[in-house]
Amino acid sequence: MDLVRKFIGPKSKYQKDLPYTYEARVNLMDSDGEFNSYISDTICGLVKYLKDKDIDPSAVEIFELYKDKEVNLEVAYCLSPLGKWLNRSQLCKSFREYYPGHIGRSGCTFKDRDKKVTGP
Protein backbone atom coordinates (compact mmCIF):
# COMPACT_ATOMS: atom_id res chain seq x y z
CA MET A 1 0.00 0.00 0.00
CA ASP A 2 2.90 2.39 0.67
CA LEU A 3 4.06 2.01 -2.92
CA VAL A 4 0.57 2.92 -4.18
CA ARG A 5 0.50 6.04 -1.92
CA LYS A 6 3.81 7.19 -3.44
CA PHE A 7 2.18 7.32 -6.87
CA ILE A 8 -1.34 8.55 -6.10
CA GLY A 9 -0.56 10.64 -3.03
CA PRO A 10 -1.83 10.76 0.54
CA LYS A 11 -5.33 9.58 1.35
CA SER A 12 -6.18 12.95 2.91
CA LYS A 13 -5.68 14.69 -0.44
CA TYR A 14 -8.82 12.95 -1.72
CA GLN A 15 -11.09 14.21 1.06
CA LYS A 16 -13.22 16.84 -0.65
CA ASP A 17 -13.70 18.88 2.54
CA LEU A 18 -9.94 19.48 2.80
CA PRO A 19 -7.74 21.50 0.45
CA TYR A 20 -5.29 19.38 -1.52
CA THR A 21 -2.55 21.99 -1.08
CA TYR A 22 -1.78 25.49 0.22
CA GLU A 23 -0.23 28.48 -1.50
CA ALA A 24 1.37 31.54 0.07
CA ARG A 25 1.67 34.55 -2.18
CA VAL A 26 4.26 37.00 -0.92
CA ASN A 27 3.96 40.47 -2.39
CA LEU A 28 7.16 41.90 -3.79
CA MET A 29 7.75 45.37 -2.34
CA ASP A 30 9.16 47.01 -5.43
CA SER A 31 6.56 45.75 -7.89
CA ASP A 32 2.94 46.39 -8.69
CA GLY A 33 0.92 43.24 -8.10
CA GLU A 34 3.78 40.79 -8.50
CA PHE A 35 4.43 38.10 -5.93
CA ASN A 36 6.48 35.03 -5.13
CA SER A 37 4.49 31.84 -4.70
CA TYR A 38 5.23 29.07 -2.18
CA ILE A 39 3.35 25.74 -2.18
CA SER A 40 3.01 23.07 0.52
CA ASP A 41 0.70 20.13 1.12
CA THR A 42 0.22 21.27 4.75
CA ILE A 43 -0.50 24.59 6.39
CA CYS A 44 2.00 23.76 9.15
CA GLY A 45 4.76 23.11 6.60
CA LEU A 46 3.99 26.35 4.80
CA VAL A 47 3.86 28.50 7.95
CA LYS A 48 7.07 26.95 9.31
CA TYR A 49 8.81 27.85 6.06
CA LEU A 50 7.51 31.43 6.16
CA LYS A 51 8.61 31.73 9.79
CA ASP A 52 12.06 30.21 9.13
CA LYS A 53 12.60 32.60 6.19
CA ASP A 54 11.45 35.54 8.35
CA ILE A 55 8.80 36.54 5.83
CA ASP A 56 6.63 39.40 7.09
CA PRO A 57 3.02 38.21 7.61
CA SER A 58 1.67 41.54 6.36
CA ALA A 59 3.12 40.77 2.89
CA VAL A 60 1.48 37.31 2.69
CA GLU A 61 -1.81 35.99 1.36
CA ILE A 62 -2.56 32.29 1.92
CA PHE A 63 -4.88 30.25 -0.27
CA GLU A 64 -6.40 26.81 0.21
CA LEU A 65 -6.47 25.04 -3.14
CA TYR A 66 -9.30 22.61 -3.85
CA LYS A 67 -10.00 20.71 -7.06
CA ASP A 68 -12.39 23.34 -8.40
CA LYS A 69 -11.70 26.50 -6.36
CA GLU A 70 -9.25 28.46 -4.28
CA VAL A 71 -10.21 29.97 -0.95
CA ASN A 72 -8.42 32.89 0.66
CA LEU A 73 -7.42 31.79 4.16
CA GLU A 74 -7.28 34.50 6.80
CA VAL A 75 -3.61 34.82 7.76
CA ALA A 76 -4.79 35.65 11.31
CA TYR A 77 -5.34 31.90 11.89
CA CYS A 78 -1.57 31.52 11.51
CA LEU A 79 -0.51 34.38 13.79
CA SER A 80 -0.07 35.02 17.49
CA PRO A 81 -1.81 37.99 19.13
CA LEU A 82 1.48 39.85 18.58
CA GLY A 83 1.32 39.19 14.82
CA LYS A 84 4.10 36.57 14.72
CA TRP A 85 3.89 33.23 12.88
CA LEU A 86 2.65 30.39 15.12
CA ASN A 87 4.66 27.21 15.66
CA ARG A 88 3.25 23.79 14.71
CA SER A 89 1.52 22.96 18.01
CA GLN A 90 -0.04 26.43 18.14
CA LEU A 91 -1.26 26.02 14.55
CA CYS A 92 -2.95 22.74 15.49
CA LYS A 93 -4.88 24.52 18.23
CA SER A 94 -5.78 27.38 15.91
CA PHE A 95 -7.09 25.08 13.17
CA ARG A 96 -9.01 22.52 15.29
CA GLU A 97 -12.24 24.46 14.90
CA TYR A 98 -11.48 25.53 11.32
CA TYR A 99 -11.10 21.89 10.19
CA PRO A 100 -13.52 20.14 12.58
CA GLY A 101 -12.85 16.43 12.90
CA HIS A 102 -9.52 16.57 11.09
CA ILE A 103 -7.17 17.90 13.77
CA GLY A 104 -7.50 16.34 17.19
CA ARG A 105 -5.39 16.10 20.29
CA SER A 106 -4.27 12.59 19.38
CA GLY A 107 -3.81 12.94 15.64
CA CYS A 108 -4.20 14.89 12.44
CA THR A 109 -5.70 13.94 9.08
CA PHE A 110 -2.86 15.86 7.40
CA LYS A 111 -0.09 13.75 8.97
CA ASP A 112 0.12 11.57 5.84
CA ARG A 113 1.19 14.58 3.77
CA ASP A 114 4.60 15.96 2.92
CA LYS A 115 5.52 19.18 4.74
CA LYS A 116 8.05 20.34 2.12
CA VAL A 117 7.66 23.73 0.48
CA THR A 118 8.38 24.58 -3.13
CA GLY A 119 8.84 28.10 -4.36
CA PRO A 120 11.12 30.50 -6.10
C-alpha positions as CSV (number, residue, x, y, z in Angstrom):
1,M,0.0,0.0,0.0
2,D,2.9,2.4,0.7
3,L,4.1,2.0,-2.9
4,V,0.6,2.9,-4.2
5,R,0.5,6.0,-1.9
6,K,3.8,7.2,-3.4
7,F,2.2,7.3,-6.9
8,I,-1.3,8.5,-6.1
9,G,-0.6,10.6,-3.0
10,P,-1.8,10.8,0.5
11,K,-5.3,9.6,1.4
12,S,-6.2,13.0,2.9
13,K,-5.7,14.7,-0.4
14,Y,-8.8,12.9,-1.7
15,Q,-11.1,14.2,1.1
16,K,-13.2,16.8,-0.6
17,D,-13.7,18.9,2.5
18,L,-9.9,19.5,2.8
19,P,-7.7,21.5,0.5
20,Y,-5.3,19.4,-1.5
21,T,-2.5,22.0,-1.1
22,Y,-1.8,25.5,0.2
23,E,-0.2,28.5,-1.5
24,A,1.4,31.5,0.1
25,R,1.7,34.6,-2.2
26,V,4.3,37.0,-0.9
27,N,4.0,40.5,-2.4
28,L,7.2,41.9,-3.8
29,M,7.8,45.4,-2.3
30,D,9.2,47.0,-5.4
31,S,6.6,45.7,-7.9
32,D,2.9,46.4,-8.7
33,G,0.9,43.2,-8.1
34,E,3.8,40.8,-8.5
35,F,4.4,38.1,-5.9
36,N,6.5,35.0,-5.1
37,S,4.5,31.8,-4.7
38,Y,5.2,29.1,-2.2
39,I,3.3,25.7,-2.2
40,S,3.0,23.1,0.5
41,D,0.7,20.1,1.1
42,T,0.2,21.3,4.7
43,I,-0.5,24.6,6.4
44,C,2.0,23.8,9.1
45,G,4.8,23.1,6.6
46,L,4.0,26.4,4.8
47,V,3.9,28.5,8.0
48,K,7.1,27.0,9.3
49,Y,8.8,27.9,6.1
50,L,7.5,31.4,6.2
51,K,8.6,31.7,9.8
52,D,12.1,30.2,9.1
53,K,12.6,32.6,6.2
54,D,11.5,35.5,8.4
55,I,8.8,36.5,5.8
56,D,6.6,39.4,7.1
57,P,3.0,38.2,7.6
58,S,1.7,41.5,6.4
59,A,3.1,40.8,2.9
60,V,1.5,37.3,2.7
61,E,-1.8,36.0,1.4
62,I,-2.6,32.3,1.9
63,F,-4.9,30.2,-0.3
64,E,-6.4,26.8,0.2
65,L,-6.5,25.0,-3.1
66,Y,-9.3,22.6,-3.9
67,K,-10.0,20.7,-7.1
68,D,-12.4,23.3,-8.4
69,K,-11.7,26.5,-6.4
70,E,-9.2,28.5,-4.3
71,V,-10.2,30.0,-1.0
72,N,-8.4,32.9,0.7
73,L,-7.4,31.8,4.2
74,E,-7.3,34.5,6.8
75,V,-3.6,34.8,7.8
76,A,-4.8,35.6,11.3
77,Y,-5.3,31.9,11.9
78,C,-1.6,31.5,11.5
79,L,-0.5,34.4,13.8
80,S,-0.1,35.0,17.5
81,P,-1.8,38.0,19.1
82,L,1.5,39.9,18.6
83,G,1.3,39.2,14.8
84,K,4.1,36.6,14.7
85,W,3.9,33.2,12.9
86,L,2.6,30.4,15.1
87,N,4.7,27.2,15.7
88,R,3.3,23.8,14.7
89,S,1.5,23.0,18.0
90,Q,0.0,26.4,18.1
91,L,-1.3,26.0,14.6
92,C,-2.9,22.7,15.5
93,K,-4.9,24.5,18.2
94,S,-5.8,27.4,15.9
95,F,-7.1,25.1,13.2
96,R,-9.0,22.5,15.3
97,E,-12.2,24.5,14.9
98,Y,-11.5,25.5,11.3
99,Y,-11.1,21.9,10.2
100,P,-13.5,20.1,12.6
101,G,-12.9,16.4,12.9
102,H,-9.5,16.6,11.1
103,I,-7.2,17.9,13.8
104,G,-7.5,16.3,17.2
105,R,-5.4,16.1,20.3
106,S,-4.3,12.6,19.4
107,G,-3.8,12.9,15.6
108,C,-4.2,14.9,12.4
109,T,-5.7,13.9,9.1
110,F,-2.9,15.9,7.4
111,K,-0.1,13.7,9.0
112,D,0.1,11.6,5.8
113,R,1.2,14.6,3.8
114,D,4.6,16.0,2.9
115,K,5.5,19.2,4.7
116,K,8.1,20.3,2.1
117,V,7.7,23.7,0.5
118,T,8.4,24.6,-3.1
119,G,8.8,28.1,-4.4
120,P,11.1,30.5,-6.1
